[in-house]
Amino acid sequence: MRASRLIALLLLLQNRGLMTARQLADELEVSVRTVYRDVEALGAAGIPLYGAAGHAGGYRLVDGYQTRLTGLTTDEAQAAFFAALPGTAAELGLGEALATAQLKLRAALPAELREHAERIQERFLLDAPGWYGDADRVPHLAAVAAAVWAGRAVVLRYRRWRAPEEIERRVEPYGLVLKAGRWYLVAGGTSGIRTYRVDQILETQSLDEEFAIQDGFDLAGHWNGYLADFRARLHTAEALVRLTPEGAHRLGVTPTGTGWTEARVPIESIDHAHREFLRLGTDIEVMAPAELRSRIAETARNLTTRYEGR
């Protein structure tokens, strides 16, 4: 751990020039006292750095010195691909490796390209999770990711929505996908290639069994096909509704005038449409199917009874 920190400190000075002990401590997330000890250790190892006292003081490397410690480790190389998603790297257990990899990459770049890369990092940010709801807890993500890296089979105890709600399966993890802040495992098994939500994994057991991914399998291509199939199954029915101009706007329907607009809209299921249409309040009237109209009318009666009774 300390060797890694010493390299990080050295690369920080190489990349940024003069830095105070407090700045170094903040970057490395250690105390100023620890920075003093690390600087002494680097000096004892023959690294040509010096410290200047005073308001404009700090530590810097002797002009012209360049470390050769810029080769990436395996973890750092993997982490570099998550540079736009530091939270994702941290979830996979690669947070520290990512920080070190970025330092090494900066150290290897010419000054002009280094400045360009830093400007991009300062001005562009990718925030993958959606707005609503807390992020899923994924306590088994690191174990699943390790199985993906190593190409080893695992036994999952998994919770699903239909009976039996808990199942146990031996799977061969082909890859991980992060979609809208939620992790999915794509894995092969006796029933073919399946997709599992990582936050629904209850337990993992690593097996000492290597496997070979099916010939021709492409993770991105498989995921795109999975999404297309999901969308095709998503809207299997439709509803006839009347909408106010505001309701039409909120539902993405083009209004036919300033009054009510009649439209047919695709729905996933009666339950799902019931929840979604209730959000529109008085801006929507469901005409068909009859079951959906009846469900919403019953909910409206229950709400009226509840609020009038107080």
Solvent accessible surface area in square Angstrom, and as a share of the most:
residue,aa,sasa,rsa
1,M,167,0.74
2,R,108,0.39
3,A,70,0.54
4,S,40,0.26
5,R,41,0.15
6,L,33,0.16
7,I,48,0.24
8,A,9,0.07
9,L,0,0.00
10,L,4,0.02
11,L,0,0.00
12,L,3,0.02
13,L,3,0.01
14,Q,19,0.08
15,N,15,0.08
16,R,111,0.40
17,G,23,0.22
18,L,76,0.38
19,M,8,0.04
20,T,49,0.28
21,A,15,0.11
22,R,133,0.49
23,Q,91,0.40
24,L,0,0.00
25,A,1,0.00
26,D,88,0.45
27,E,83,0.37
28,L,29,0.14
29,E,159,0.71
30,V,39,0.23
31,S,58,0.37
32,V,33,0.19
33,R,169,0.62
34,T,18,0.11
35,V,0,0.00
36,Y,106,0.40
37,R,125,0.46
38,D,1,0.00
39,V,13,0.08
40,E,124,0.55
41,A,29,0.22
42,L,12,0.06
43,G,39,0.37
44,A,94,0.73
45,A,79,0.61
46,G,59,0.56
47,I,31,0.16
48,P,48,0.30
49,L,28,0.14
50,Y,111,0.42
51,G,48,0.46
52,A,50,0.39
53,A,105,0.81
54,G,65,0.62
55,H,195,0.87
56,A,86,0.67
57,G,8,0.07
58,G,8,0.08
59,Y,39,0.15
60,R,82,0.30
61,L,14,0.07
62,V,70,0.40
63,D,118,0.61
64,G,76,0.73
65,Y,61,0.23
66,Q,111,0.49
67,T,10,0.06
68,R,228,0.83
69,L,92,0.46
70,T,40,0.23
71,G,56,0.54
72,L,71,0.35
73,T,71,0.41
74,T,100,0.58
75,D,76,0.39
76,E,15,0.07
77,A,39,0.30
78,Q,40,0.18
79,A,0,0.00
80,A,27,0.21
81,F,181,0.75
82,F,41,0.17
83,A,45,0.35
84,A,60,0.47
85,L,38,0.19
86,P,75,0.47
87,G,49,0.47
88,T,9,0.05
89,A,0,0.00
90,A,62,0.48
91,E,74,0.33
92,L,15,0.07
93,G,61,0.58
94,L,10,0.05
95,G,29,0.28
96,E,96,0.43
97,A,18,0.14
98,L,8,0.04
99,A,55,0.42
100,T,12,0.07
101,A,0,0.00
102,Q,33,0.15
103,L,15,0.07
104,K,13,0.06
105,L,78,0.39
106,R,35,0.13
107,A,9,0.07
108,A,69,0.53
109,L,59,0.29
110,P,80,0.50
111,A,74,0.57
112,E,143,0.64
113,L,94,0.47
114,R,41,0.15
115,E,106,0.48
116,H,91,0.40
117,A,39,0.30
118,E,52,0.23
119,R,86,0.32
120,I,81,0.41
121,Q,89,0.40
122,E,138,0.62
123,R,171,0.63
124,F,149,0.62
125,L,156,0.77
126,L,101,0.50
127,D,108,0.56
128,A,35,0.27
129,P,69,0.43
130,G,53,0.51
131,W,237,0.83
132,Y,211,0.80
133,G,68,0.65
134,D,145,0.75
135,A,75,0.58
136,D,38,0.20
137,R,189,0.69
138,V,25,0.15
139,P,85,0.53
140,H,43,0.19
141,L,1,0.00
142,A,52,0.41
143,A,41,0.32
144,V,1,0.00
145,A,3,0.02
146,A,55,0.43
147,A,7,0.05
148,V,35,0.20
149,W,124,0.43
150,A,58,0.45
151,G,19,0.18
152,R,82,0.30
153,A,0,0.00
154,V,3,0.01
155,V,27,0.16
156,L,1,0.00
157,R,83,0.30
158,Y,24,0.09
159,R,100,0.36
160,R,46,0.17
161,W,214,0.75
162,R,110,0.40
163,A,86,0.66
164,P,83,0.52
165,E,107,0.48
166,E,95,0.43
167,I,25,0.13
168,E,123,0.55
169,R,70,0.26
170,R,102,0.37
171,V,2,0.01
172,E,36,0.16
173,P,2,0.01
174,Y,17,0.06
175,G,3,0.02
176,L,32,0.16
177,V,21,0.12
178,L,51,0.25
179,K,83,0.35
180,A,75,0.58
181,G,18,0.17
182,R,79,0.29
183,W,12,0.04
184,Y,35,0.13
185,L,0,0.00
186,V,0,0.00
187,A,1,0.00
188,G,2,0.02
189,G,34,0.33
190,T,154,0.89
191,S,63,0.41
192,G,31,0.30
193,I,48,0.24
194,R,89,0.33
195,T,31,0.18
196,Y,11,0.04
197,R,73,0.26
198,V,1,0.00
199,D,22,0.12
200,Q,37,0.16
201,I,6,0.03
202,L,42,0.21
203,E,88,0.39
204,T,33,0.19
205,Q,107,0.47
206,S,84,0.54
207,L,32,0.16
208,D,127,0.66
209,E,75,0.34
210,E,125,0.56
211,F,35,0.15
212,A,89,0.69
213,I,80,0.41
214,Q,98,0.43
215,D,148,0.77
216,G,83,0.80
217,F,43,0.18
218,D,80,0.42
219,L,56,0.28
220,A,67,0.52
221,G,39,0.37
222,H,51,0.23
223,W,22,0.08
224,N,95,0.49
225,G,42,0.41
226,Y,72,0.27
227,L,27,0.13
228,A,59,0.46
229,D,74,0.38
230,F,90,0.37
231,R,143,0.52
232,A,77,0.60
233,R,131,0.48
234,L,45,0.22
235,H,95,0.42
236,T,100,0.58
237,A,53,0.41
238,E,89,0.40
239,A,1,0.00
240,L,33,0.17
241,V,0,0.00
242,R,72,0.26
243,L,0,0.00
244,T,24,0.14
245,P,57,0.36
246,E,90,0.40
247,G,0,0.00
248,A,0,0.00
249,H,141,0.63
250,R,119,0.43
251,L,57,0.29
252,G,71,0.68
253,V,30,0.17
254,T,116,0.67
255,P,61,0.38
256,T,112,0.65
257,G,43,0.41
258,T,137,0.80
259,G,40,0.38
260,W,113,0.40
261,T,3,0.01
262,E,112,0.50
263,A,17,0.13
264,R,150,0.55
265,V,14,0.08
266,P,82,0.52
267,I,8,0.04
268,E,64,0.29
269,S,47,0.30
270,I,37,0.19
271,D,76,0.39
272,H,59,0.26
273,A,2,0.02
274,H,24,0.11
275,R,134,0.49
276,E,56,0.25
277,F,9,0.04
278,L,64,0.32
279,R,166,0.60
280,L,13,0.06
281,G,47,0.45
282,T,127,0.74
283,D,29,0.15
284,I,21,0.11
285,E,55,0.25
286,V,8,0.04
287,M,72,0.32
288,A,37,0.29
289,P,44,0.28
290,A,80,0.62
291,E,104,0.47
292,L,0,0.00
293,R,103,0.38
294,S,64,0.41
295,R,79,0.29
296,I,33,0.17
297,A,39,0.30
298,E,85,0.38
299,T,31,0.18
300,A,50,0.39
301,R,146,0.53
302,N,85,0.44
303,L,79,0.40
304,T,68,0.39
305,T,99,0.57
306,R,147,0.54
307,Y,152,0.58
308,E,134,0.60
309,G,68,0.65
310,R,232,0.85
